[in-house]
Amino acid sequence: MGRTRATAANTPTRPEDAKLGLGPSFAYGLQHVLTMYGGIIAPPLVIGQAAGLSQLEIGVLIASALFIGGLATLLQTIGIPFFGSQLPLVQGVSFAGVATMLAILSGGGGLPAVFGAILASAVIGVIIAPFFAMIVKFFPPVVTGVVITSIGLTLIPVAGTWAMGGAGAPDFGDPANLGLAGVALLIMVLLTKFGTPALARLAILISLVLATVVAACFGRVDFAGALEGPIFALPMPFQFGLPTFEPAAIISMLIVVLVTFTETTADILAVGEVVGTKVDSKRIAAGLRADMLSSAVSPVFNSFTQSAFAQNVGLVAITKVKSRYVVAAGGVVLVLLGVLPVLGRIVAAIPTPVLGGVGVALFGTVAASGIATLSKVDYRNNLNLIIVAISLAFGMLPVVLPAIYDAFPTWFQIIFHSGISSATIMAVLLNVLFNHVVRRSNSRGDRSTFVAAPTRLVPEEALAALEEGDYYVGGKLIDKDGGEVRIVPTGSIPAVDPDARP
């Protein structure tokens, strides 16, 4: 009896609370880090170059991004009261704010103005997060399905860019890069199909390692710079000067905060769907507050706005490893990379095409999860189909036509240049219009050309002729005793006089 009680007591009540042990947790956590490494170092690299920093100073920005990203991940996954969704979400520098930060830099404020705008907008974000989270009731499956699908579809071009060598690479588009991406993808597929359950769950990590070895054999990996520079270094507060607070810069970063809220809400809903756990407005508010608290601390240690990484939702879906403690272990790895630059330089040596190869599967899995959610939506006698159609198309416009909003104001570009934000905003608005504001949508839905095809109709008199146990198979109607019931054309059965004698 004692053993039974102990077993029951140790059984997690939520899928994300499962504990896998130290070794597996760090192995799976490393997969998460490798999956998002390219994404987390890209913003500081772009901002550092735009700010005219030296290579060493840009290295400080990258190390700081890894350090803060790790701490933010721990806050989001482990959580403290009112902060952290306690879901397997990896945090890192949001790319949504890059355009705005570049605009602030071009205004002459420099990095201090960027850091000041981030800090002030994040503090305001902490205050408004609970109010934003209240819109969760407007995220039924027809909306979450669109959001999850758009996350995957929006990220697929990122995987394609990596597979071609990475934006700005001198050999961008070289067939050898695509071949290397194909090798990584093939190894991952083979391990997933034929490997043991343990190997299948580590397929991403193993494929990254083996594909890197293949690349090294062809001289496409350079570890020469891995041992150059310091081995250990702690991020120093305000290394680029004390922040300055410019009203215009703060207002522009507040728009970025709203975009980050939208994307993080989408990621929380997506990972909740993948994990199979309950996500309510309180949990979303806790996740958004964690985003903003991390973002407020981030500029102190020379980094930028933090948000959840959508690509890691795909890793949770493809590996089926739902434990938040696995992602927390990845957060520890990020912190170590931040204080041990040598480790970061080793990880950075993984060829970008290798990341692109596994990214195709990861991001495609996110889209497939969204499609699975959309398959559960009821499309009969309503306008849900047009919600899905317009929202997905709206979300894909900036993906397939990146310059579509170039002539619009900066604030508009910041919001709608993100396919995820575009699809989410449109899905929420259309759902409110068709399913909340317009109460008579069902009476209008059957007249819309966008309504799904109606289900088949069976005349009531046909049902009256059936008896208990009858079933139809292979074009024949069979009774409960296994005998065939003859089917005759309509109107060929003679009328029976009820008063006639047998």
Secondary structure by P-SEA (a helix, b strand, c coil): caaaaaaaaacccccccccccaaaaaaaaaaaaaacccccaaaaaaaaaaacccaaaaaaaaaaaaaaaaaaaaaaacccccccccccccccccccaaaaaaaaaaacccaaaaaaaaaaaaaaaaaaccccccccccccaaaaaaaaaaaaaaaaaaaaaaaaccccccccccaaaaaaaaaaaaaaaaaaccccaaaaaaaaaaaaaaaaaaaaaaccccccccccccccccccccccccbbbbaaaaaaaaaaaaaaaaaaaaaaaaaaaaacccccaaaaaaaaaaaaaaaaacccccccbbbbbaaaaaaaaaaccccaaaaaaaaaaaaaaaacaaaaaaaacccaaaaaaaaaaaaaaaaaaaaaaaaaccccccaaaaaaaaaaaaaacccccccccccccaaaaaccccaaaaaaaaaaaaaaaccccccccccccccccccccccbbbbaaaaaacccccccccccccccccbbbbbbcccccccccccccc
